[in-house]
Amino acid sequence: MRARTFRGGVHPPGNKHWTERKPIEDMPLPRRVIIPLHMHTGSPAKALVKEGDEVRAGQVIGEPGGFVSAAVHASISGKVTAVLPHLHPAIPYLVPTVVIETPEGAAPDGGSWPGPADWSGLLAEELRTRIRDAGVVGLGGAAFPTHVKLTPPKEKPINALILNGVECEPYLTADHRLMLEQADAVIGGIRIFMKILGLPRAYLGIERNKQDAIAFLAERCRALKAPVDVVPLKVKYPQGAEKQLIKAILNREVPSGGLPFDVGVVVQNVGTAAAAYDAVARGKPLIERVLTVTGDGVKEQRNLRVRIGTPFADVIAHCGGFTSEDGERKIVMGGPMMGLAQYSLDVPVVKGTSGILVLTGQVRAGRETTCIKCGRCVAVCPVYLMPNRISDYAEIDKFDQCNEYGVRDCIECGACAYVCDVKRPMVHLVKYAKLNLAQKKQGAQA
């Protein structure tokens, strides 16, 4: 089958060789977890516990703060030692957080859940409720509440489901390993999504640098008689972005300002599918996730299953620590293209932590100079924008002009910054423009 793709994009070095052949390992249970009540798109969860409370692994410690929100659960058993504002790896301010510690002298307890049970007799609403109650969110990075995606507006009928197994971000291999090691859970999650949405078939997109996953998932779908088409995709960044995935697989274009709902599509990550299967078939809440620890700055590169709330410092220590305590270093949550640089190792693993990347040596982008109007950023933009014009206007606070050039449609993939010869901070300027436009909108509504 000819590999499909989209217009634009770039080809950064994959650097997946560090971990693509390393099986997922279970990291030992931490004795202390730091669990933010805001690990998802939407309203923060509301704390249900207070300092001094005893909690069990899997217990709800934060209830959803609205429809677009998600429940938060204790990832270990222990005592709540604090409920306080704390650093967050993806939010630039302190977030309400629950700290749980294992009592002195006690062994860490991560809870246990039964084996898979038959869910085929459950109605769509019952399936959706189990997913909601388990706190399942998108594990590709955006952490959008899964039950919301599975509740499309009545006026926007869904006729296609796409599973995202692309993992186009350099260095990361967690989804790749998950597809190889937990294929039946992924396929089970796909079936659950199909039943909720009332669809007869689904598509699973995987880039061609994962030939073993393409072949294995296709074989398992045949063996399990799962109506899922495994679609090989060209290796190109950002192939895993929702709109680009929809274009590559279905040749549909999400309109400006629109969502996949607008073209009849729901997109879910393969990790999300496995988590939904655990929630429905085993009653297991989302209290752990698979992530990749990689880069030349960490001694042992690994794919790990880690409890939510585990401090980055503990994860890196489990991987042997840094290669050197001296010299320049950058720690990123996620990959190098869309990941977020960290300034403290006291931040916790959250539901959206797909990886921890440690880079050393020449980690600075270089000295920025004036735009030379070469147009390379325009040529690679997968959303058909003009990043050069948007960044120019953002730099001089002309935000209305940024809006006219479609800044709200930018997916912040970083392809423009990657090809920029003069090292302009395109994504930073886009974020700056979006923030100011949002504040202006809030001010007008007040």
C-alpha positions in Angstrom: 0.0 0.0 0.0 1.3 3.5 -0.9 2.1 5.5 2.2 -0.1 8.6 2.5 0.8 12.0 3.9 0.0 15.8 3.9 1.3 18.9 2.3 4.2 20.7 4.0 6.1 19.4 7.1 9.7 18.8 7.8 12.1 15.8 8.4 14.0 16.3 11.6 16.4 13.4 12.7 14.3 10.7 14.3 16.8 9.7 17.1 14.5 6.9 18.0 17.3 4.3 18.0 18.0 5.0 21.7 14.8 3.2 22.8 12.7 1.8 19.9 13.9 -1.8 20.7 13.7 -1.5 24.5 10.6 -3.1 26.0 8.4 -1.2 28.5 9.6 -1.6 32.1 7.5 -0.9 35.2 9.2 1.7 37.3 9.2 0.8 41.0 6.4 2.5 42.9 7.4 5.9 44.3 7.1 6.6 48.0 5.9 10.1 47.3 3.7 11.5 44.5 2.8 15.0 43.6 -0.6 14.9 41.8 -1.8 18.1 40.2 -5.6 18.6 40.0 -5.2 20.2 36.6 -3.7 17.6 34.2 -6.2 18.0 31.3 -7.7 20.6 28.9 -10.6 22.4 30.6 -11.5 23.2 34.1 -9.3 21.9 37.0 -10.6 19.1 39.2 -11.9 20.0 42.6 -10.1 18.5 45.6 -12.0 15.8 47.6 -9.3 15.2 50.2 -7.5 17.3 52.8 -4.2 17.1 54.6 -4.1 14.1 56.9 -6.5 11.9 55.0 -5.6 8.3 54.3 -6.2 7.3 50.6 -6.0 4.1 48.6 -4.5 3.7 45.1 -7.2 4.4 42.5 -9.4 6.5 44.9 -10.9 9.7 43.4 -9.1 12.7 45.0 -10.4 15.3 42.6 -13.8 15.5 41.0 -14.3 17.0 37.5 -14.8 20.8 37.6 -17.2 20.8 34.7 -18.2 18.8 31.6 -14.8 19.6 30.0 -12.7 18.4 32.9 -11.4 15.1 34.2 -11.4 13.1 37.5 -8.0 12.7 39.3 -7.1 9.6 41.3 -4.5 8.7 43.9 -1.7 6.7 42.1 -0.4 5.1 45.4 -1.9 4.4 48.8 -0.8 6.5 51.6 -1.4 9.7 53.6 -2.2 13.1 52.1 0.6 15.3 53.5 -0.3 18.5 51.7 -2.9 20.1 49.4 -1.1 23.1 48.0 -0.2 25.1 44.9 2.8 23.4 43.2 5.0 23.6 40.1 3.5 22.0 36.9 5.5 20.8 33.9 3.0 22.2 31.4 1.3 25.2 33.1 3.3 28.3 33.7 1.9 29.0 37.2 1.4 27.1 40.5 -1.5 24.5 40.3 -3.6 23.1 43.2 -1.8 19.8 43.9 -2.3 16.8 46.3 0.9 15.3 47.8 0.6 11.6 49.0 3.3 9.8 50.9 3.8 6.2 51.9 4.0 6.0 55.8 7.4 5.3 57.3 8.1 1.6 57.5 5.2 0.6 55.1 5.8 -0.9 51.6 4.5 1.2 48.7 1.1 0.1 47.6 -0.1 0.6 44.0 -3.4 -1.2 44.3 -4.6 -4.1 42.1 -7.4 -4.6 39.5 -9.1 -7.7 38.2 -8.5 -9.2 34.8 -10.5 -8.1 31.8 -14.3 -8.7 32.0 -16.8 -8.9 29.2 -18.1 -5.4 28.4 -19.9 -6.3 25.1 -23.3 -6.0 26.8 -22.8 -2.5 28.0 -24.6 0.4 26.3 -22.7 3.3 24.8 -23.6 5.6 27.6 -22.3 3.1 30.2 -19.0 2.8 28.3 -18.7 6.6 28.1 -19.4 6.9 31.9 -16.7 4.3 32.8 -14.2 6.2 30.7 -15.2 9.5 32.3 -15.1 8.1 35.9 -11.6 6.7 35.2 -10.3 10.1 34.4 -9.1 9.1 30.9 -7.7 11.9 28.8 -5.8 12.0 25.5 -2.4 10.6 26.1 -0.8 12.0 22.9 0.0 15.2 24.8 -3.0 17.5 24.6 -4.8 15.6 27.5 -8.3 16.5 26.2 -10.9 14.6 28.3 -11.8 11.5 26.3 -15.4 11.3 27.3 -15.9 14.8 25.7 -14.4 13.7 22.4 -16.8 10.7 22.5 -19.8 13.0 22.9 -20.0 14.9 19.6 -22.7 17.5 19.1 -25.9 16.1 17.7 -25.7 18.5 14.7 -22.2 17.1 13.8 -22.7 13.4 13.0 -19.5 11.3 13.1 -18.7 8.8 10.3 -15.0 8.1 10.9 -12.7 7.1 13.8 -8.9 7.5 13.4 -6.5 6.0 15.9 -3.2 7.9 16.1 -0.2 5.5 16.2 2.1 7.9 14.3 4.4 9.2 17.1 6.1 11.6 14.8 7.9 13.6 17.5 11.6 12.8 17.4 13.2 10.6 20.2 9.8 9.3 21.6 9.0 5.6 21.3 6.4 5.0 24.0 3.5 4.6 21.6 5.6 2.3 19.3 6.3 -0.1 22.2 2.8 0.1 23.5 1.4 -1.1 20.1 3.9 -4.0 20.0 3.4 -5.0 23.7 -0.3 -4.2 24.3 -1.8 -4.6 20.9 -4.9 -6.4 22.2 -5.6 -3.6 24.7 -5.3 -1.0 22.0 -7.6 -3.0 19.7 -10.0 -3.5 22.6 -10.1 0.3 23.2 -10.7 0.9 19.5 -13.7 -1.5 19.6 -15.1 0.4 22.6 -14.7 3.8 20.8 -16.5 2.3 17.8 -19.4 1.1 19.8 -19.8 4.4 21.6 -19.7 6.3 18.3 -21.8 3.7 16.4 -19.2 3.1 13.7 -18.6 -0.1 11.7 -14.9 0.5 11.0 -11.9 2.5 12.2 -8.5 3.5 10.8 -5.2 3.2 12.6 -2.4 5.4 11.2 1.2 4.4 11.7 4.3 5.9 10.2 6.5 3.6 8.0 9.5 3.9 10.4 7.5 1.4 12.6 7.2 -1.5 10.1 7.1 -4.0 12.9 4.1 -2.3 14.5 2.3 -2.0 11.1 2.7 -5.7 10.4 1.9 -6.8 14.0 -1.2 -4.6 14.4 -2.5 -5.7 11.0 -2.1 -9.4 12.0 -3.7 -8.9 15.4 -6.7 -7.1 13.8 -7.2 -10.1 11.4 -6.8 -12.6 14.2 -9.3 -10.8 16.5 -11.6 -10.0 13.5 -11.4 -6.4 14.4 -12.7 -4.1 11.6 -9.7 -1.8 11.7 -7.7 -0.7 8.6 -4.0 -0.2 9.5 -2.9 2.7 7.3 0.9 3.1 6.6 1.9 6.8 6.5 5.0 8.6 5.2 7.6 9.6 7.8 7.2 13.3 8.1 6.6 15.7 10.9 3.9 16.7 12.1 2.2 13.6 10.6 0.6 12.9 14.0 -1.3 16.2 14.3 -5.0 15.7 14.1 -5.7 17.8 11.1 -2.8 16.4 9.1 -3.7 12.8 10.0 -7.3 13.4 8.8 -6.0 14.8 5.5 -3.5 11.9 5.0 -6.0 9.1 5.8 -9.4 10.5 4.6 -8.4 13.4 2.4 -10.7 15.7 4.4 -9.6 19.3 5.4 -10.7 20.7 8.7 -11.9 24.2 8.1 -10.2 27.3 9.6 -11.2 27.6 13.2 -12.8 24.2 13.0 -12.4 20.8 14.8 -12.4 17.2 13.5 -16.1 17.1 14.5 -16.7 19.5 11.6 -15.7 16.9 9.0 -17.3 14.0 10.8 -14.1 12.6 12.4 -13.0 11.6 15.9 -9.2 11.1 16.5 -7.8 9.2 19.5 -4.3 8.2 20.5 -3.4 4.5 20.8 -2.3 5.1 24.4 -5.8 6.6 25.1 -7.4 3.5 23.6 -5.4 1.2 25.9 -6.3 3.4 28.9 -10.0 3.3 27.9 -9.9 -0.5 27.6 -8.4 -0.7 31.1 -11.1 1.6 32.4 -14.0 -0.3 30.9 -12.8 -3.9 31.1 -10.9 -3.8 34.4 -12.3 -0.8 36.2 -8.7 0.7 36.4 -8.5 4.5 36.5 -5.7 6.4 34.7 -3.0 6.4 37.4 0.0 5.5 35.3 1.2 5.9 31.8 4.0 4.8 29.5 6.7 7.4 28.7 10.2 7.5 27.1 13.2 8.7 29.0 15.9 9.5 26.4 18.6 11.8 25.1 22.4 12.0 25.4 22.1 13.6 28.9 20.7 10.5 30.7 22.7 7.4 31.4 20.1 4.8 30.6 17.5 5.5 27.9 14.3 3.6 28.7 10.6 3.2 28.0 8.9 3.1 31.4 5.4 2.7 32.9 5.3 5.4 35.6 2.8 6.3 38.2 1.2 9.8 37.8 2.7 12.2 40.2 6.2 10.7 40.2 8.8 13.6 40.3 11.0 14.0 37.3 14.0 13.7 39.7 12.9 10.2 40.7 12.4 9.1 37.0 15.8 10.3 36.0 17.5 8.8 39.0 15.9 5.4 38.1 17.5 5.8 34.7 21.0 6.1 36.2 21.0 9.9 36.5 22.6 12.4 34.2 25.7 11.5 32.2 27.5 14.5 33.7 26.7 16.8 36.6 28.6 19.6 34.9 28.0 21.4 31.6 25.0 22.8 29.9 21.8 20.7 29.9 18.2 21.0 28.8 15.4 18.9 30.2 12.2 18.7 28.1 8.8 17.2 28.8 7.9 15.6 25.5 10.0 15.8 22.3 12.3 18.5 20.9 9.7 19.9 18.5 6.7 20.5 20.7 8.0 19.7 24.1 8.3 22.1 27.1 11.6 22.9 28.6 11.8 22.5 32.4 13.6 24.5 35.0 13.0 22.2 38.0 13.2 18.4 38.5 10.5 18.8 41.3 7.8 18.8 38.6 5.7 15.6 38.4 4.8 13.2 35.6 1.3 14.2 34.6 -1.2 12.5 32.3 0.2 14.3 29.2 3.9 13.4 29.9 4.8 11.3 26.8 8.5 11.6 27.5 11.4 13.2 29.4 14.2 14.3 27.1 17.6 15.3 28.4 19.9 17.0 26.0 23.5 18.2 26.5 26.2 20.1 24.7 25.0 22.7 22.1 21.4 23.1 23.2 21.0 26.8 22.4 19.2 27.7 19.2 21.7 30.3 18.1 21.5 34.1 17.8 18.3 35.4 16.3 18.6 38.0 13.5 16.1 39.9 11.3 13.7 37.9 9.0 15.3 37.6 5.5 11.9 36.9 3.8 13.1 33.6 2.3 9.7 32.0 2.7 10.9 28.6 3.9 8.6 28.7 6.8 5.6 29.3 4.5 6.6 26.3 2.3 6.7 23.8 5.3 3.7 25.1 7.2 1.2 22.2 7.4 -1.7 24.6 8.1 -1.0 26.8 5.0 -0.2 29.9 7.1 2.5 32.6 6.7 4.5 32.3 9.9 6.9 35.0 8.8 4.1 37.6 8.7 2.5 36.4 11.9 5.7 36.6 13.8 6.6 40.0 12.4 3.3 41.4 13.6 3.5 39.7 16.9 6.9 41.2 17.6 5.5 44.7 17.3 2.2 43.9 19.2 0.0 44.1 16.1 -2.3 41.3 17.2 -5.3 42.1 15.1 -3.0 41.6 12.0 -1.9 38.3 13.5 -5.5 37.3 13.7 -6.1 38.3 10.1 -3.2 36.0 9.1 -4.9 33.1 10.9 -2.7 32.8 14.0 -5.5 30.9 15.8 -5.2 28.1 13.3 -1.5 27.5 14.1 -0.9 24.1 15.7 2.4 25.2 17.2 4.3 22.3 15.6 7.5 24.2 15.3 8.2 23.3 11.7 8.7 27.0 10.8 11.2 27.5 13.6 13.0 24.3 12.6 13.7 25.6 9.1 14.3 29.2 9.9 17.9 30.2 8.9 17.9 33.2 11.2 16.6 31.4 14.3 13.5 33.4 14.8 11.4 32.2 17.8 8.3 31.6 15.7 6.3 29.4 18.1 7.1 31.7 21.0 5.7 34.7 19.1 2.6 32.7 18.1 1.9 31.8 21.7 2.4 35.5 22.6 -0.1 36.6 20.0 -2.7 34.0 21.0 -2.4 34.9 24.6 -2.9 38.6 23.9 -5.9 37.9 21.6 -7.5 35.7 24.3 -7.0 38.4 26.9 -8.5 41.0 24.6 -11.5 38.7 24.0 -11.9 38.2 27.8 -11.8 41.9 28.3 -14.4 42.6 25.7 -16.7 40.0 27.4 -16.2 41.4 30.9 
